[in-house]
Amino acid sequence: MVKEVYVNAQKKKIPENWSIKTIGDVCEYMAGSTFPKNEQGNEKGDIPFYKVSDMNKFRKYMGEANNYISEKTANDLNVKTCPSGTVIFPKLGQALLTNKRRVLSRNSAFDNNVAGLMANEVDADFLYYFLLSLKFDALSNPGTVPSLTKKAINSIDVIYPSLSEQKTIASILSSVDKSIENAVEVIKETKVLKKGLMQELLTKGIGNREFKEVRLGVKKIKIPISWKVKKLKEITKKISVGIATGATDHYRDKGVPLIRNTNIKKGYLDDTELKYISPDFDNKNKNKRIRYNDVIIVRTGYAGLACKVPEKYDGVQTFTTLIVRPLQAVLDSDYLVKNINSYLGTSQVERIQVGGGRSNLNVGNLKDYYLPVPPLEEQKQIASILSSVDSKIKKEEEYKAKLERLKKGLMQKLLTGEIRVNTDMEV
C-alpha cells in the first residue's frame, strides 16, 4: 500500500508505513567556525579543519585536510568540532549548487561556508544518501549569492522509513559506492602505469641499449641510436585544415558527418554529438575530406588533442580541425597519436601554438613539429602496448559509469520505497 505525500513541495508516493519528518526533527544542525588566516596552513595537528575545497579530493568520507589545528587552538578560538559520521556540505555560494555531500571520518572542524548535520533519530548513512538525492538549488535563497540558512535546512523534508529499512537501504548503496571506489583506484593506478610506460617507450623504445642526445625544438632528450628525428612535414602526405567557412547554413538532420574540434578526445573520437551537412556542401569541399588512418587534431581551444580517424568515418568532413595524413611506409598513425598526446607532444604544442587566452595551433607551426621516429615495426609495437593500457582504462571507466548509473537508479527507487528491501538480507 502506498500513500501520496508532499516532500519539499513535490508530490510523491511512499509506502503507507513510512512517514515524513524534517531535518530538524531527526538531526542536530552544526554551523561552521571562523578560521583566522594566521591559523591556516598547518599540515599537522590534532583536528582537521576543512574548507569547501577539501571536499573535492574525496567521494564520500573526508580524509586528510589541507589545514589542521591543535586542541588548544580550537579551545582558544571557540571552534566547534563534530564527530565521525556527521554529514557536511557547502551552504553558501556556487559551491552549494555542486551537490557535494561528505561524511566526517573523525572528529573535525569546518569553516563557516560549510554546514553539518549530526544524525540523532535517523541512520547517518541513510541521511547521507537522502541528502545526496536532493538538489539544494531549489531549496536555497534566491539572489546573486545562493545560500541555505539554518532555518531552511532544518525545514527540509526527509522521507522516513523504519530504522531497520534505513540501515538496509544505506548498506545496499554503500556496497555500490565501494565498487565505484575500487574502480576509481584501478583507473588511477592504471593511469600511473601508463604515464611511466609512455615516458619509457616514447624515448627509449623496446629493447634498445645505445642512445644519443637529440633536440626536439628547444628540448633535449636521449633516444635510441636507430631512431631519427623528423619534422612532421617530412613524413606526411599532407597537413591541412578542415572546412573553415561557415557551415551552419548547411547543417541537416541527416547527411555527411561533420567532425568538430569538440568531438576529438585524447586518443579517440567521440561521435555522440556529430553534426551533419548536405551532400552538396560536402561535394564543394571534397578536397577537405578525411581518410581512414588520418590523424585529426584540435586546432582551437584545447589545441593539440589528437585521435585517429576510424574506418567508419573514411571520407567524411571536419570543421576547422587540423588533418595529418602520415606516409604509412614510415609513420604509423597510432604512434603519432600517442606521441602528440604525450608529455613530449604537449610541451611542443604549448611552444608552437599561437594566440592569447584561447590557444590556436596552425598548419604552418604543425609542419615544424619534431617527432622521434623509430623503425616502423617498433612504432607499431609501442602504439600497441599503450593502446592495450588505454583499453583497460576505458573499460574501467565504462564500468564505473555503469555503477554510477546503477547507484542513481537505486537511490531514486530505494529512497522513495518504490523498491522495498528485506531488512534481514545480508549485503
N, C-alpha and C positions, 0 to 999 in steps of 0.2 A: 504494500500500500504506500502511496505517495501523497504528498500534500503540496500545494502551491504556496510559496512564501516570497517575500521581498528581501533580497540580500544586497545591501549597498545600492538600493534604488532599482535593482534589476529583479524581474520575476523569474523564479527558479522552482523546479520541482525537486523535493528532497524526500527521503524516507519518512514515514509517519512518525517513527520513534526518534527521529533526530530533532534538534532544536536550534534556535538562532540565539546567539549571545553576542555581546560586544567585546572588543579588545579589553575595555576597561573592566568587564566582568571577570575575565579569565587571566589577565596579565597585570604586571606592575610596570608602568612606564618609567623609563630611566633616561633622563636628559644627559647630554654630554657636558664636558667641563672645558673651561677656558684653558688653553695651552700656551703659556707665555713663550715667546720666541727664544728667550735666553735659556729656556729649559729644553729646547728641541735639539736634536742631533746626536743624542746619546744612543749608541748602538747596543749598550748593555745596561741592565738594571733589573729591578725586582718585578716591575709591572709594565707590560706592553701598553703604549699609548697610541691608539690607532687614529688615523685620519681616513677620509674617504678614499684617497689614493691607494692606501694599503689594501683595500678590497679588490683592486684589480689583479692582485697576484694570486688570489685564491678562488676556488669554485664554491665551496660550502663552509668548511671550517677555517677560521683565521689561524695563521701560523706566525712566523717571525714578523715583527713590526720594524718599521724604519726608525722608530723612536721608543725609548724606554725611560722610566723614571724610578727612583728609589721609593721605598715605603715612606721614608721621612719626607721626601719632596711631596708625595701625594697627601700626606697629613698637613704639611705646611700650606699647600695650595688649596686644601679642602677639595681635592679631586675625588669624584665618585668612582668607585670601581664596581664591576658587575661580574658575577660568577660564570663559570663554564656553562654553556647551554643557552645563554642569553642571545636572542636574535637581534642583530643590528642592521641598520640601513641608513642611507643618506636621507636627510629630511629637508634639505634646502638646495635651491639652485637646479641647474640642468642635471646634476648627478642624481637627483630624486627621480628623474624620468628614465633612468637606465635599468630600473628593476633589479638593482643589486640587493640581495639579502644574504647575510652571512651569519655564522654561528660562532660564538666565542668558544675556544677550546681550553681556556684557562682564565683565571681572574684577571680582568683587563680594564683599562680606561679608554675613553674615546673622546674626541673633541666635540664642540657644540654644533658642528654641521651634521652630526650623527645622532640618531636616537636608538634606544634599545628597549626590548620587551622581555621581561622575565616571566616565564610561564608559571602560573600558580594553579589554576583549575583546568589546565589543558596540557597535553603532551607537548614537550618542547619541539620535537622533530615534526610533529603534525602541524604545529604553529608555523614552523619554518616553511613547510611546503604550501600551507594555505596562503601565507603572505606572498610567497613566490608566484602564486596564481593570480594575484591582484595587480592591476595597473594603477599605480599611485597618481598618475597624471589626472585621472578622472576624479580623484578624491582631494587633490591639493588645492590650495588657494590660488585663484587666477591672478595674473599680474606678470610684470616683467621678470620677476624672480619667483618661480614656483616654490611653495613651502607647505609643510604639514605641521600644524600646531599639535600640542599635546591633546587638546580637546578633540580635534579632528581624528587623531589616531585612536584615541580611546573610544570613539563612537563608531569605528569600523565594525561592520557585522562579521561574525565568524560562524560558519556552518559547523554545528557541534554534534558529532556522533558520540556514542559511549566511549569511555576512556580506552576500553579494550580494542574497539574498532579503530580509534585514533592511532594506537600503537601499531596495529597490524598494517594500516594504510601507510604509515610512516616507514615501517620496516620494508614494505614492498618497494616504495620509491627510493629508499636508501640503497637497496640492493642494485637498482638500476644506476643510481649515482655512482656506486662503487665500480660498476662495469665501465661507466664513462670515464672515471678517473684512471682506471687501468689502461683504457685505450689512449688517453691523453699521454700517459707515461711512455707507452710503446712508441707513439708518434714522436715524442720529444727525444727519446733515446735513438730512434732511427734517424732523425734529422741530424743529431750529433755525429752518428756514424757516417752519414752522407757527407757532412762537411769535411770530416777527416779524409774520407775517400777522395773527394774532389781535390783537396789540396795535394794529396799524394799522386793521384792518377793524372791530373792535368799538367803536372810539372815533371813528374818522374816516370810516368808511364808504367809499363808492365815488363818486369824482368831486366830493366836497364841498369848498368853498373858504372858507365862512364858518362860524365856530364860536362857541359860547357856553360859559360855565362853569356847571356844574351840580353838585349834590351827590347822591351815591349813599350814603345813610346818613351816615356820618361822613367819607366820602372825596369830594374834589373832583376832577372831571375836565372836560375840554373835549370837547364833542360837536357835530356839525353843527347849525346853526340849525333845520333842518327836523325834527330828531328831538325826541321828547318823553321825559320820564322818568315812568314809571308804577310804582305798586305792583302786584305780581303779582295781587292780588285784584281790581284794576280791569280787567284784560284777560283774565280767565279765567272759564269757566263754573263751575268748582268746583275747590277744593283740599281734598283729603281724605286719609285713610289707608286702606290695605287692611285685610283681615281682621286683627283684633287679638286674637281669642280663640283658645284652644288648638285647634290644627288637627291635631296628630299622630295623634289617635284616628281621624281621618277620611282619613288617607293611604291610597291604593290603588295597586296596580301600574299600573292604567290608570284614566283618568277625566279630570277637568278639570285642566289645567295650573295649578300654583300657583307663581308667580314670587316668589322671596325676595330679600332685600337682596343676598345673595351672587351672585345672577345678574346684577345691574346692574353693568356696567363703564362706563368712561369713554367714553360715546358709542355704546355698543352693548349688546345683550342677549346674555349667554352662557347658552344653553339646554342646555348639555351635562349638567347635573345638575338638571334640573327635578324637582319633586315633583308628585304628582297627588292630587286629593281626590275624594271621592264626589260624584256629581251632586246628591244630597240636600243635602249641606253647602253646595255651590255655590249651590243654589236658596235656601237660607236666608239667604245673603249676596248675593243678586242685585243689591242696590243698591251693592255694592262692586266689581262687575265693571269691568274696564278696557276701553277702546276704542282702536282704531287711531288713531294720532296723539296719544294721551295721552302725557304725559311722566311717567316714573316716576323717583323719586329715593330714594337710600339714606337711611334715617331714623336708623339707629343704627350706630355703628362708624365706617366711612368716610363719614360724613354729607356729603351734597351731590353725590355722583356721580350723574349723570343720563343717561338714554337715552330714545329714543322707542319707543313700543310698535309693533312690526312688525304688518303687516296680518294675518299668520297667527295672531297671538295676540289678535285682537279678541274681546272677550267672556270672557276668562279671568280668574283671580283673582290677587291678590298678597297676600303676608303681611307686614304691618306696614311696607310701603313707602309713601312719600308719592306721591300721584297728583295731577297737574295737568292739567286739561282746558282748553287755550287757546281763546279766541274766535278762530276761524280767520280771521275777516274783518280782524283787527287784529294777530294774533300768530302767526307761523309756528313750528311745533313744533321744527323743526330749528334755527332761530335761537335759540330758548330753550335748547335743549340745549347749543349751542356757548357761549352766554353763561354758563350755570351752571357748565360745566366749565372755564371760562377763569379767568385770574388775577383778573378782576373778580368772578366768582361765588365763587371760593374765599375771597377776602377778606371778602365779605359773609357767607358761610356761617359762617366762623370767628367773626364778630362776633355773629351772631344765634343760634347753636346754644347748647344748654344741656347741663348735665351736667359731671361732673368728668373723670376719666381716659378715660371712654368717652363720646364726643360723641354728642349727640342733636339732631335737627332736628325741631321740631314744626310742626303745621299753622299755629298762630297766628303763629309767627315767619316762616314761609314766606310767608304772606299779605302781610307787610310788606317782602318782598324788592323792592329797587328795580331796575328794568330800563330801560336806554336803549332806546327804541323807534323805529327808523327806519320810513319808509314800508314797507308790506308787501312790495312788489316788491324793494326794496333788502335787506330781511331775507332773502328767498329767494336773492338773488344772493350775499350774504355767506355764508350757510349752504352754498350750492353750491360756492363756492370752497374753503372749509375742508373740506368733505366730500371733494372731489377729492384734497386733500392727505392726509386720513385714509385714503382708499382706497389711495394709494401706500404709506403706512406699513404698512397691513395686508397688502398684497401682499408687501412686502419681508419682513415678519415671518413670514408663512406660508412664503416661500421659505427663509428662514433656518432655520425649524423643520424643513422638509423636508431641508435639508442636514445638520442635526444628527442627524436620524433615519438618514440615509444613512451618516453617519460612524459612528454607534453600531453599525449593522448590519455595516459593513465591518470595524470593529475586531473584532467577535465572530468573523467568518469568516476574516479575513486573519491575525490573531494566533494562531489555532489551526491554520492550514493547511487549513481546510475549503475555502477557495478558494486555489488556488496561483497564483503570479504568474510571469510571464515576465521573467526578470532582464535580458533585452535590450531590454525595452519602454521607450519614452520616455513620461514622464508630464508 
